[in-house]
Amino acid sequence: MIEMIQGTTTFDLSHPLDPAMPVSPNHPGFRLALLRRHGDMVRADGGSASNEMIVLGGHTGTHLDGLAHVSHDGRLHGGIDAYQAQVGGRFSKLGMETVAPFVGRGVVLDVARAGAIDVLPGATAVTAQDLERAEAAQGIDANNAIAILVRTGWAANWCDPSVYLGHDTGVPGVDISGARWLAERRPRVVGSDTMAFEQILPERGHALLPVHGALLVEHGIHIIENLDLDALAASSVREFLFVCLPLKFAGATGSPVRPIAVARV
């Protein structure tokens, strides 16, 4: 078992959870407060413990979209009635507790580097042709990958929430042609380094999210948003062992995650 992991490097693909991080206006943010501090209670042997309360939305930070997250014409993936499934305050079908761990072959398509730039401009559409170009430039085949990750370089703006959210500039992302291209390769999950796995136009925000509908509702493909793919891009790694374990929130539509890529560099 030790020999299997010797010589490998683990890339953390998530951002730290912090109250100052960018948050979609559609979702709750992140708060952490110490409820017990060291010294509030001291045991007879001098020991002390501290703990906290954490409040956050299921789609905060680096997170996975569950299949209950999006409906179309009142239906979830598989034709499930969205209204009936949410009766009682949480989803009786397609909740996060039903999502199996993701462990298998992953690939990253570095669309920015394939275009000889570090960061795609705001509102850039990542088309099927762009994905094919990145695949060819990297000499890999995205077929038979459980996870296909798309790098736009937009994570460079993570520490400036207003720029990262891109209200004025828009945000680069996969368009519907790119979504169809990805779905044809039948991954279990796709992901990117932006707040929404979509091309976002200036001053439009998340008014329309066709890629979410195509992937989550039509094809049952999960989405990871707010990935940090820069360290992976800086290496020579384009294929890797992908591991992602969503929390089993019963009846939830999403979960914060800490995905990793394990590879020999």
Residue pairs with C-beta under 8 A, 6 or more apart in sequence:
5 262
7 264
8 262
8 263
8 264
8 265
9 235
9 237
9 262
9 263
9 264
9 265
10 260
10 261
10 262
11 231
11 232
11 235
11 237
11 240
11 260
11 261
11 262
11 263
12 228
12 231
12 258
12 260
13 62
13 149
13 191
13 227
13 228
13 229
13 232
13 258
13 259
13 260
13 261
14 61
14 62
14 226
14 227
14 228
14 257
14 258
14 259
15 21
15 61
15 62
15 155
15 158
15 226
15 228
16 61
17 30
17 32
17 56
17 60
17 61
17 256
18 30
19 29
19 30
19 31
19 32
20 161
21 30
21 61
21 158
21 161
22 158
22 161
22 164
22 165
22 195
22 226
23 29
23 30
23 57
23 60
23 161
24 59
24 165
24 195
24 196
24 206
25 165
25 205
25 206
26 59
26 206
27 57
27 58
27 59
27 60
28 55
28 56
28 57
28 60
29 56
29 57
29 60
30 54
30 55
30 56
30 57
30 60
30 61
31 54
31 55
31 56
32 52
32 53
32 54
32 55
33 52
33 53
34 50
34 51
34 52
35 51
35 52
35 53
36 49
36 50
36 51
37 50
38 48
38 49
38 50
39 48
40 48
40 50
41 48
41 49
42 48
56 256
57 254
58 66
58 96
58 249
58 252
58 253
58 254
58 255
58 256
59 65
59 69
59 225
59 253
59 254
60 256
61 226
61 256
62 224
62 225
62 226
62 227
62 228
62 256
62 257
62 258
62 259
63 224
63 225
63 226
63 254
63 255
63 256
63 257
64 96
64 99
64 189
64 222
64 223
64 224
64 244
64 246
64 254
64 255
64 257
65 197
65 212
65 216
65 222
65 223
65 224
65 225
65 253
65 254
66 94
66 95
66 96
66 99
66 222
66 246
66 252
66 253
66 254
66 255
67 76
67 77
67 94
67 216
67 217
67 220
67 222
68 76
68 82
68 85
68 86
68 91
68 93
68 94
68 95
68 252
68 253
69 212
69 216
69 253
69 254
70 76
70 209
70 212
70 213
70 216
70 217
71 82
71 217
72 213
72 217
72 218
74 81
74 82
74 83
75 81
75 82
75 217
76 82
76 85
76 93
76 94
76 217
77 94
77 216
77 217
77 218
77 219
77 220
78 94
78 220
80 93
80 94
84 92
85 91
85 92
85 93
85 94
86 92
89 251
90 250
90 251
90 252
91 251
91 252
91 253
92 251
95 249
95 250
95 251
95 252
95 253
96 246
96 247
96 248
96 249
96 250
96 251
96 252
96 253
96 254
96 255
97 248
97 249
97 250
97 251
97 252
99 222
99 246
99 248
99 255
101 243
101 244
101 245
101 246
102 146
102 147
102 188
102 189
102 222
102 242
102 243
102 244
102 245
102 259
103 146
103 241
103 242
103 243
104 145
104 146
104 147
104 188
104 241
104 242
105 144
105 145
105 146
105 147
105 239
105 240
105 241
105 242
106 145
106 146
106 147
106 148
106 149
106 239
106 240
106 241
106 242
106 261
107 140
107 142
107 145
107 147
107 148
107 149
107 238
107 239
107 240
108 149
108 150
108 151
108 229
108 232
108 233
108 237
108 238
108 240
108 261
109 131
109 134
109 135
109 138
109 142
109 148
109 149
109 150
109 151
110 134
110 138
110 151
110 229
110 233
110 238
111 120
111 126
111 130
111 131
111 133
111 134
111 150
111 151
111 152
112 118
112 119
112 120
112 151
112 152
112 153
112 233
113 134
113 137
113 151
113 233
114 130
114 133
114 134
114 137
114 138
115 130
115 133
117 153
118 153
118 156
119 152
119 153
119 154
119 156
119 157
120 126
120 152
120 153
120 154
120 172
121 169
121 172
122 166
122 169
122 170
122 171
122 172
122 200
122 202
123 166
123 169
123 170
123 171
123 172
123 199
123 200
123 201
123 202
124 152
124 172
124 173
124 199
125 172
125 173
125 174
125 175
125 178
125 199
126 150
126 152
126 172
126 173
126 174
126 175
126 178
126 199
127 175
127 177
127 178
128 177
128 178
128 180
128 181
129 177
130 178
131 142
131 150
131 174
131 178
131 181
131 182
132 181
135 141
135 142
138 238
139 238
140 238
140 239
142 148
142 182
142 185
142 187
143 185
143 186
145 185
145 187
145 239
145 242
146 187
146 188
146 189
146 242
147 187
147 188
147 189
147 190
147 191
147 242
147 244
147 259
148 182
148 185
148 187
148 189
148 190
148 191
149 190
149 191
149 192
149 224
149 227
149 229
150 174
150 178
150 190
150 191
150 192
150 193
150 197
151 192
151 193
151 229
151 230
151 232
151 233
152 172
152 173
152 192
152 193
152 194
153 193
153 230
153 233
154 164
154 171
154 172
154 193
154 194
155 193
155 194
155 226
155 227
155 228
155 229
155 230
156 230
157 163
157 164
157 166
158 164
158 226
158 228
163 169
164 171
164 195
165 171
165 195
166 200
166 202
167 202
167 203
167 205
168 202
168 203
169 202
170 199
170 200
170 201
170 202
170 204
171 194
171 195
171 196
171 198
171 199
171 200
172 194
172 199
173 192
173 194
173 196
173 197
173 198
173 199
173 200
173 211
174 182
174 190
174 192
174 197
174 198
174 199
174 211
175 198
175 199
175 211
176 210
176 211
176 214
178 211
179 210
179 211
179 214
179 215
180 214
182 190
182 215
182 221
183 214
183 215
183 218
183 219
183 221
187 221
188 221
188 222
189 221
189 222
189 223
189 224
189 244
190 197
190 215
190 221
190 222
190 223
190 224
191 197
191 223
191 224
191 225
191 227
191 259
192 224
192 225
192 227
193 226
193 227
193 228
193 229
193 230
194 200
194 225
194 226
195 225
195 226
196 206
196 209
196 212
196 225
197 211
197 212
197 215
197 223
197 224
197 225
198 206
198 209
198 210
198 211
198 212
199 211
200 206
212 223
215 221
215 222
215 223
216 222
216 223
224 244
224 257
224 259
227 259
232 240
232 261
235 263
235 265
236 265
237 261
237 263
237 265
239 263
240 261
240 262
240 263
241 261
241 262
241 263
242 259
242 260
242 261
243 259
243 260
243 261
243 262
244 257
244 258
244 259
244 260
245 257
245 258
246 255
246 257
247 255
247 256
247 257
249 255
